[in-house]
Amino acid sequence: MEISRQIKKYRQEFKLSQEDLAEKIFVTRQTISNWENDKNYPDINSLVLLSNLFGTSLDILVKGDLEQMKEVIKMEDIAVLKRDSTIFAVLLAATVLSIVPLFLYMDFAGIAIWIILFGITMYYAFRIEKQKKIHEIKTYKEIVAFIEGKRLDEIEQTRESGKRPYQAVLYIIGSGLITAVVVIVMYLFLGKA
């Protein structure tokens, strides 16, 4: 929002006419009208008076509603993380489940297809990691809180940061074990056919 819209918005919120506002900050009604119609801008003294009168910071008054803009950006980031996570989950499942059939039945072409599929999966994994790093989220609880649009308090953040090294190791071991079991089972069933 530009300053003209901010002044008008706050003036209306405080139920002030242009003349009432002009009296309170020692300018004319025409000056207020000019500010609200983008014909000219308030000087620094008027900005300070407006800020005090409206009970807002100069930053918000001049730059607009920063919280609203941050919220829009945050919602966009959440949507991107959700989308990328869904794509990654589907690709990861396809990568794990397709390895044995592709290697057994398609020889080198199957290996090439699987490598391409693996590469795309890793691309989305790196995208998710980049988003997690930008928003300083690592643990499952932090990810869930972020997707719900919340933030953990300081105590919860401290607890979660203590879990990070252990969770990374557990994720690696768990992923490796699941992949190994799926590959062995698929090989046993498809290898005999």
DRENMARSE-812177 format. One record per residue (C-alpha): residue number from 1; x, y, z. Coordinates in pm, 1 decimal. Layout:
<nodes>
node vogu->NUM	x->X	y->Y	z->Z;
...
</nodes>
This chain:
<nodes>
node vogu->1	x->0.0	y->0.0	z->0.0;
node vogu->2	x->119.3	y->347.9	z->-71.1;
node vogu->3	x->120.2	y->616.1	z->193.5;
node vogu->4	x->-191.7	y->780.6	z->46.5;
node vogu->5	x->-397.1	y->466.2	z->102.8;
node vogu->6	x->-246.7	y->417.6	z->448.3;
node vogu->7	x->-342.6	y->766.2	z->559.8;
node vogu->8	x->-697.4	y->724.4	z->430.2;
node vogu->9	x->-728.3	y->377.2	z->584.5;
node vogu->10	x->-615.5	y->491.3	z->928.7;
node vogu->11	x->-822.6	y->810.1	z->912.3;
node vogu->12	x->-1134.0	y->605.0	z->840.4;
node vogu->13	x->-1048.2	y->348.6	z->1109.8;
node vogu->14	x->-1027.6	y->632.6	z->1363.4;
node vogu->15	x->-1353.3	y->777.3	z->1223.6;
node vogu->16	x->-1196.1	y->1110.9	z->1145.8;
node vogu->17	x->-1297.5	y->1344.7	z->866.4;
node vogu->18	x->-1023.7	y->1504.2	z->661.1;
node vogu->19	x->-1089.8	y->1827.3	z->849.3;
node vogu->20	x->-1063.0	y->1654.6	z->1190.3;
node vogu->21	x->-733.3	y->1494.2	z->1092.5;
node vogu->22	x->-603.4	y->1824.9	z->956.4;
node vogu->23	x->-673.5	y->1996.1	z->1288.4;
node vogu->24	x->-494.0	y->1726.6	z->1487.1;
node vogu->25	x->-171.7	y->1747.0	z->1286.1;
node vogu->26	x->-180.9	y->2123.0	z->1215.7;
node vogu->27	x->-237.1	y->2122.3	z->838.5;
node vogu->28	x->-528.8	y->2217.8	z->614.5;
node vogu->29	x->-807.3	y->1988.5	z->498.1;
node vogu->30	x->-684.5	y->2039.8	z->141.3;
node vogu->31	x->-341.1	y->1909.4	z->244.2;
node vogu->32	x->-498.8	y->1587.5	z->374.8;
node vogu->33	x->-698.0	y->1555.3	z->52.2;
node vogu->34	x->-381.1	y->1601.4	z->-152.6;
node vogu->35	x->-200.5	y->1333.5	z->49.9;
node vogu->36	x->-487.7	y->1086.5	z->9.0;
node vogu->37	x->-507.9	y->1153.2	z->-366.2;
node vogu->38	x->-132.8	y->1112.2	z->-424.8;
node vogu->39	x->-91.0	y->1474.8	z->-526.9;
node vogu->40	x->187.8	y->1530.0	z->-275.1;
node vogu->41	x->339.7	y->1364.0	z->29.2;
node vogu->42	x->361.1	y->1455.2	z->395.8;
node vogu->43	x->684.3	y->1602.2	z->527.8;
node vogu->44	x->872.4	y->1421.4	z->805.0;
node vogu->45	x->709.9	y->1624.9	z->1084.1;
node vogu->46	x->362.4	y->1539.6	z->954.0;
node vogu->47	x->460.0	y->1173.3	z->921.6;
node vogu->48	x->572.0	y->1165.6	z->1285.2;
node vogu->49	x->246.1	y->1329.9	z->1396.2;
node vogu->50	x->41.2	y->1084.7	z->1186.4;
node vogu->51	x->236.6	y->791.7	z->1326.4;
node vogu->52	x->176.3	y->904.2	z->1685.7;
node vogu->53	x->-189.7	y->980.1	z->1623.7;
node vogu->54	x->-258.7	y->644.6	z->1457.6;
node vogu->55	x->-44.5	y->451.8	z->1705.2;
node vogu->56	x->162.2	y->287.4	z->1432.8;
node vogu->57	x->526.9	y->291.1	z->1337.1;
node vogu->58	x->661.0	y->511.0	z->1060.8;
node vogu->59	x->773.1	y->194.0	z->889.3;
node vogu->60	x->417.5	y->60.9	z->864.0;
node vogu->61	x->276.2	y->400.7	z->773.5;
node vogu->62	x->526.6	y->456.5	z->494.3;
node vogu->63	x->576.5	y->106.1	z->363.5;
node vogu->64	x->228.0	y->-30.7	z->407.9;
node vogu->65	x->94.4	y->-327.7	z->587.9;
node vogu->66	x->409.5	y->-537.6	z->618.1;
node vogu->67	x->239.6	y->-810.1	z->820.2;
node vogu->68	x->-17.9	y->-867.0	z->548.2;
node vogu->69	x->253.1	y->-888.3	z->282.4;
node vogu->70	x->455.0	y->-1129.6	z->497.5;
node vogu->71	x->145.8	y->-1346.2	z->544.5;
node vogu->72	x->84.9	y->-1364.5	z->167.6;
node vogu->73	x->447.4	y->-1461.8	z->108.3;
node vogu->74	x->432.0	y->-1719.8	z->387.4;
node vogu->75	x->116.0	y->-1877.1	z->241.7;
node vogu->76	x->286.6	y->-1898.6	z->-97.7;
node vogu->77	x->591.2	y->-2064.6	z->61.6;
node vogu->78	x->367.2	y->-2313.8	z->241.9;
node vogu->79	x->189.1	y->-2399.0	z->-84.8;
node vogu->80	x->522.5	y->-2451.6	z->-263.4;
node vogu->81	x->652.1	y->-2675.4	z->17.7;
node vogu->82	x->331.8	y->-2883.1	z->14.9;
node vogu->83	x->340.2	y->-2920.8	z->-364.1;
node vogu->84	x->707.7	y->-3011.9	z->-374.9;
node vogu->85	x->662.7	y->-3258.4	z->-87.1;
node vogu->86	x->378.4	y->-3434.8	z->-266.7;
node vogu->87	x->575.3	y->-3456.4	z->-591.1;
node vogu->88	x->879.1	y->-3582.3	z->-401.8;
node vogu->89	x->677.0	y->-3850.9	z->-220.5;
node vogu->90	x->529.9	y->-3981.5	z->-546.9;
node vogu->91	x->867.7	y->-3977.6	z->-721.4;
node vogu->92	x->1039.2	y->-4147.7	z->-427.1;
node vogu->93	x->780.2	y->-4426.0	z->-425.8;
node vogu->94	x->815.7	y->-4466.7	z->-802.9;
node vogu->95	x->1195.7	y->-4471.2	z->-773.6;
node vogu->96	x->1195.2	y->-4739.0	z->-503.4;
node vogu->97	x->923.5	y->-4955.0	z->-658.3;
node vogu->98	x->1054.3	y->-4937.9	z->-1014.8;
node vogu->99	x->1418.1	y->-5030.3	z->-952.8;
node vogu->100	x->1382.3	y->-5407.7	z->-966.5;
node vogu->101	x->1136.4	y->-5431.0	z->-1261.5;
node vogu->102	x->1336.1	y->-5181.8	z->-1465.8;
node vogu->103	x->1668.0	y->-5355.1	z->-1396.4;
node vogu->104	x->1530.7	y->-5707.8	z->-1451.8;
node vogu->105	x->1317.4	y->-5658.6	z->-1760.7;
node vogu->106	x->1464.5	y->-5365.4	z->-1950.6;
node vogu->107	x->1840.0	y->-5410.9	z->-1907.1;
node vogu->108	x->2036.8	y->-5094.7	z->-1991.7;
node vogu->109	x->1729.2	y->-4897.6	z->-2100.8;
node vogu->110	x->1570.9	y->-4973.4	z->-1762.7;
node vogu->111	x->1883.5	y->-4858.2	z->-1583.0;
node vogu->112	x->1880.9	y->-4532.2	z->-1785.1;
node vogu->113	x->1511.3	y->-4474.2	z->-1707.8;
node vogu->114	x->1569.4	y->-4539.0	z->-1339.2;
node vogu->115	x->1869.6	y->-4302.1	z->-1327.7;
node vogu->116	x->1657.8	y->-4025.7	z->-1485.4;
node vogu->117	x->1376.2	y->-4093.3	z->-1237.2;
node vogu->118	x->1627.5	y->-4089.4	z->-951.4;
node vogu->119	x->1772.5	y->-3758.9	z->-1075.8;
node vogu->120	x->1430.8	y->-3591.9	z->-1085.9;
node vogu->121	x->1355.2	y->-3726.0	z->-736.6;
node vogu->122	x->1680.5	y->-3580.8	z->-604.3;
node vogu->123	x->1603.2	y->-3246.5	z->-769.6;
node vogu->124	x->1280.7	y->-3223.1	z->-565.4;
node vogu->125	x->1461.8	y->-3341.7	z->-252.8;
node vogu->126	x->1709.9	y->-3055.0	z->-290.9;
node vogu->127	x->1424.3	y->-2806.6	z->-350.3;
node vogu->128	x->1260.0	y->-2917.4	z->-25.7;
node vogu->129	x->1589.0	y->-2896.0	z->164.1;
node vogu->130	x->1647.4	y->-2545.5	z->29.5;
node vogu->131	x->1300.0	y->-2436.7	z->147.0;
node vogu->132	x->1359.4	y->-2594.7	z->487.0;
node vogu->133	x->1690.6	y->-2410.7	z->518.6;
node vogu->134	x->1534.9	y->-2075.6	z->421.2;
node vogu->135	x->1264.3	y->-2112.5	z->686.7;
node vogu->136	x->1495.6	y->-2276.8	z->943.0;
node vogu->137	x->1285.8	y->-2591.4	z->977.4;
node vogu->138	x->1441.0	y->-2933.3	z->1017.2;
node vogu->139	x->1244.4	y->-3162.2	z->1244.7;
node vogu->140	x->907.7	y->-3315.8	z->1171.6;
node vogu->141	x->739.2	y->-3100.5	z->1437.0;
node vogu->142	x->888.3	y->-2783.2	z->1287.5;
node vogu->143	x->773.3	y->-2882.1	z->937.6;
node vogu->144	x->418.8	y->-2952.7	z->1056.9;
node vogu->145	x->407.8	y->-2621.6	z->1246.5;
node vogu->146	x->531.1	y->-2434.4	z->936.6;
node vogu->147	x->271.8	y->-2597.3	z->709.8;
node vogu->148	x->0.7	y->-2504.5	z->959.7;
node vogu->149	x->127.2	y->-2144.9	z->953.0;
node vogu->150	x->251.6	y->-2152.8	z->1312.2;
node vogu->151	x->585.0	y->-2102.2	z->1483.1;
node vogu->152	x->724.2	y->-2298.5	z->1775.1;
node vogu->153	x->798.1	y->-2105.9	z->2093.4;
node vogu->154	x->1157.4	y->-2079.7	z->2222.7;
node vogu->155	x->1139.1	y->-2384.6	z->2449.8;
node vogu->156	x->997.3	y->-2603.9	z->2174.7;
node vogu->157	x->1259.1	y->-2474.4	z->1930.3;
node vogu->158	x->1536.9	y->-2561.6	z->2175.0;
node vogu->159	x->1396.6	y->-2911.8	z->2222.2;
node vogu->160	x->1360.0	y->-2963.9	z->1849.6;
node vogu->161	x->1711.9	y->-2836.2	z->1772.4;
node vogu->162	x->1844.6	y->-3098.0	z->2017.3;
node vogu->163	x->1664.9	y->-3370.2	z->1822.1;
node vogu->164	x->1799.4	y->-3269.9	z->1480.5;
node vogu->165	x->2120.0	y->-3478.0	z->1477.6;
node vogu->166	x->1938.0	y->-3789.7	z->1597.9;
node vogu->167	x->1650.9	y->-3751.0	z->1354.1;
node vogu->168	x->1885.6	y->-3717.2	z->1057.4;
node vogu->169	x->2058.4	y->-4044.6	z->1146.0;
node vogu->170	x->1725.8	y->-4220.2	z->1204.2;
node vogu->171	x->1589.9	y->-4096.3	z->869.5;
node vogu->172	x->1894.2	y->-4229.8	z->686.4;
node vogu->173	x->1883.8	y->-4568.7	z->858.8;
node vogu->174	x->1504.7	y->-4597.3	z->821.6;
node vogu->175	x->1509.7	y->-4503.1	z->454.3;
node vogu->176	x->1790.3	y->-4745.7	z->382.1;
node vogu->177	x->1614.2	y->-5032.7	z->560.9;
node vogu->178	x->1280.3	y->-4969.4	z->390.2;
node vogu->179	x->1446.1	y->-4947.4	z->49.6;
node vogu->180	x->1643.6	y->-5267.0	z->111.4;
node vogu->181	x->1332.7	y->-5459.5	z->221.8;
node vogu->182	x->1129.4	y->-5340.2	z->-79.3;
node vogu->183	x->1408.3	y->-5427.0	z->-324.1;
node vogu->184	x->1466.5	y->-5772.7	z->-170.9;
node vogu->185	x->1094.9	y->-5856.9	z->-168.1;
node vogu->186	x->1049.8	y->-5737.2	z->-525.6;
node vogu->187	x->1355.8	y->-5928.2	z->-640.4;
node vogu->188	x->1233.2	y->-6246.7	z->-473.5;
node vogu->189	x->889.2	y->-6220.8	z->-635.7;
node vogu->190	x->989.7	y->-6080.3	z->-974.2;
node vogu->191	x->1321.2	y->-6263.8	z->-999.3;
node vogu->192	x->1146.0	y->-6602.0	z->-995.9;
node vogu->193	x->905.2	y->-6506.6	z->-1274.6;
</nodes>
